[in-house]
Amino acid sequence: MSKNISLIESFNLMKNAENIAITSHIHPDGDAVGSSLTLFQILQNLNKNVKIFINDKIPDWCSILPDCNAIERFPDKNYSADLILLLDARVGRDGEVCEKINAPILNIDHHITNEQKADYIFLNENASSTCEILFKFMQQNNLKIDEKIAMNLYAGIATDTGFFRFDNTSAEILEIAADLIRKGAKPSLIADSVATKTFHEIELMSKAMQTIKLFKDGKIIGIFLDENFSDLELTDGLIDMIRFTKNVDIAFLIKYDRKNVYRLRMRSRRTDISSLLKKIGGGGHIHAAGATLKGENVVEKFISFLETSDI
């Protein structure tokens, strides 16, 4: 079990370390990237030796975020650190980065499914995003938010709230977003970059919509993307297109990753899908969760799991 510490104690741990590694979850999103870049910039300002390792492809749109090119895929065998900062993820969701670095782990997260296995943890399950936590981290430790940090924090908050459409959008988070805009965040640049698609991606999205199927008497809707959709990166838009189908509670998307491995994304209106997916090794938020499905015939097994579940 992790030792729960405050945001001020978390900063003291960082200040007492010289060589720091930052990492986040595989299949990174705006919050994973934005929070990693934010702490990278804070620690650089403190003259720490800091590196970011995210062991998965970074979404193309993140290239607009300041210092995004600092993100590396994996540490080499000779790399060592005094402290690992694991952001927006539980231990085990980092693509084995933490296993390769022999150092204490400080975990900063907002997911209800976090099993608290790091050495130290700050967990706020009521936060909209890890970037919201880091905004308060900066406030409590009297750290200045410059334009670069404002961009990265806003990107994480905006994407994790569905650009302020999800039920984790509060008056407080809108006030934080407004403050970040005053400090230099560019909402239209971030929104446009997330939404931009190539013509090829639009063609693939059109074909993807033809794979839609309904389950559980129309309560669940799903999209299935096989290896022919490997070029399609922006799958969140597909879920958004189907999740508001009349009478549907749960929408999911399954996408081929590699042989016998599929990525699952799921959204709901009412059902606690975080608890549902925990049964198969997944997790996330109550109404937004995901999992990695591994093994032979995993798609068929997942459908059987859904059909027999108590939804």
Long-range contacts (C-beta under 8 A, 24 or more apart in sequence): 1-116, 1-117, 2-107, 2-116, 2-117, 2-118, 2-119, 2-120, 2-121, 3-119, 3-120, 3-121, 4-116, 4-120, 4-121, 4-122, 4-123, 5-106, 5-120, 5-121, 5-122, 6-122, 6-140, 7-122, 7-133, 7-136, 7-137, 7-140, 7-141, 8-140, 8-141, 9-120, 10-106, 10-108, 10-120, 10-122, 10-137, 11-137, 11-140, 11-141, 13-83, 13-106, 13-120, 14-39, 14-43, 14-46, 14-48, 14-83, 14-85, 14-106, 15-46, 17-48, 17-81, 17-82, 17-83, 18-48, 18-49, 18-82, 19-48, 19-49, 19-50, 19-80, 19-81, 19-82, 19-83, 20-48, 20-49, 20-50, 20-51, 20-81, 20-82, 20-83, 20-84, 20-85, 21-50, 21-51, 21-52, 21-53, 21-75, 21-79, 21-81, 21-83, 21-84, 21-85, 21-97, 21-101, 21-103, 22-50, 22-51, 22-52, 22-53, 22-84, 22-85, 22-87, 23-52, 23-53, 23-54, 23-55, 23-84, 23-85, 23-86, 23-87, 23-89, 23-94, 23-95, 23-97, 23-98, 24-54, 24-86, 24-87, 24-88, 24-89, 24-94, 25-88, 25-89, 25-93, 25-94, 25-95, 26-54, 26-55, 26-56, 26-93, 26-94, 26-95, 26-292, 27-56, 27-263, 27-290, 27-292, 28-54, 28-56, 28-58, 28-59, 29-59, 29-159, 29-160, 30-59, 30-62, 30-155, 30-156, 30-158, 30-159, 30-160, 30-194, 31-88, 31-129, 31-130, 31-131, 31-156, 31-157, 31-159, 31-160, 32-87, 32-88, 32-89, 32-130, 32-156, 33-58, 33-59, 33-62, 33-65, 33-68, 33-71, 33-152, 33-155, 33-156, 34-65, 34-131, 34-152, 34-153, 34-154, 34-155, 34-156, 34-157, 34-159, 35-87, 35-88, 35-108, 35-129, 35-130, 35-131, 35-133, 35-134, 35-152, 35-156, 36-71, 36-87, 37-65, 37-66, 37-67, 37-68, 37-70, 37-71, 37-152, 38-131, 38-134, 38-149, 38-152, 38-153, 38-156, 39-85, 39-87, 39-134, 40-67, 40-70, 41-66, 41-67, 41-146, 41-148, 41-149, 41-152, 42-138, 42-143, 42-149, 51-75, 51-79, 51-81, 53-97, 54-95, 54-97, 55-94, 55-95, 55-96, 55-97, 56-95, 59-233, 59-234, 60-233, 61-193, 61-194, 61-196, 62-155, 64-189, 64-190, 64-193, 65-151, 65-152, 65-155, 66-147, 66-148, 66-151, 66-152, 67-148, 74-100, 75-100, 75-101, 86-118, 87-130, 88-129, 88-130, 88-156, 90-114, 90-115, 90-116, 90-117, 90-283, 91-115, 91-117, 91-118, 92-117, 108-133, 108-134, 108-137, 111-274, 111-283, 111-284, 111-285, 112-274, 112-283, 112-285, 112-286, 113-274, 113-278, 113-283, 113-284, 113-289, 128-157, 128-160, 128-161, 128-168, 128-169, 128-170, 128-173, 129-156, 129-157, 129-160, 129-161, 129-168, 130-156, 130-160, 131-155, 131-156, 131-157, 131-160, 132-156, 132-157, 132-173, 132-176, 135-176, 135-180, 145-180, 145-183, 146-183, 146-184, 147-183, 147-184, 147-185, 148-184, 149-183, 150-180, 150-181, 150-183, 150-184, 150-185, 151-184, 151-185, 151-186, 151-190, 153-180, 153-185, 154-180, 154-181, 154-185, 154-187, 154-190, 155-185, 155-190, 158-187, 158-190, 158-191, 159-194, 162-240, 163-191, 166-287, 166-288, 167-287, 168-285, 194-234, 195-237, 197-234, 197-237, 200-231, 201-231, 201-232, 201-233, 201-234, 204-229, 204-231, 204-232, 205-232, 205-237, 205-238, 208-232, 208-238, 209-238, 209-241, 209-242, 212-242, 214-248, 215-303, 215-306, 215-307, 216-306, 216-307, 216-311, 218-247, 218-248, 219-247, 219-248, 219-249, 219-250, 219-311, 220-248, 220-249, 220-250, 220-251, 220-252, 220-306, 220-311, 221-245, 221-248, 221-250, 221-251, 221-252, 222-251, 222-252, 222-253, 222-254, 223-252, 223-253, 223-254, 224-254, 224-299, 225-253, 225-254, 225-255, 225-256, 226-256, 227-256, 229-255, 229-256, 230-256, 235-265, 236-265, 239-265, 239-267, 243-267, 243-269, 249-311, 250-311, 254-293, 254-299, 254-302, 257-292, 260-294, 260-295, 260-296, 260-298, 261-292, 261-293, 261-294, 261-298, 262-292, 262-293, 262-294, 262-298, 262-299, 263-290, 263-292, 263-293, 264-290, 264-291, 264-292, 264-293, 264-302, 265-290, 266-290, 266-291, 271-311, 276-309, 276-311, 279-305, 280-305
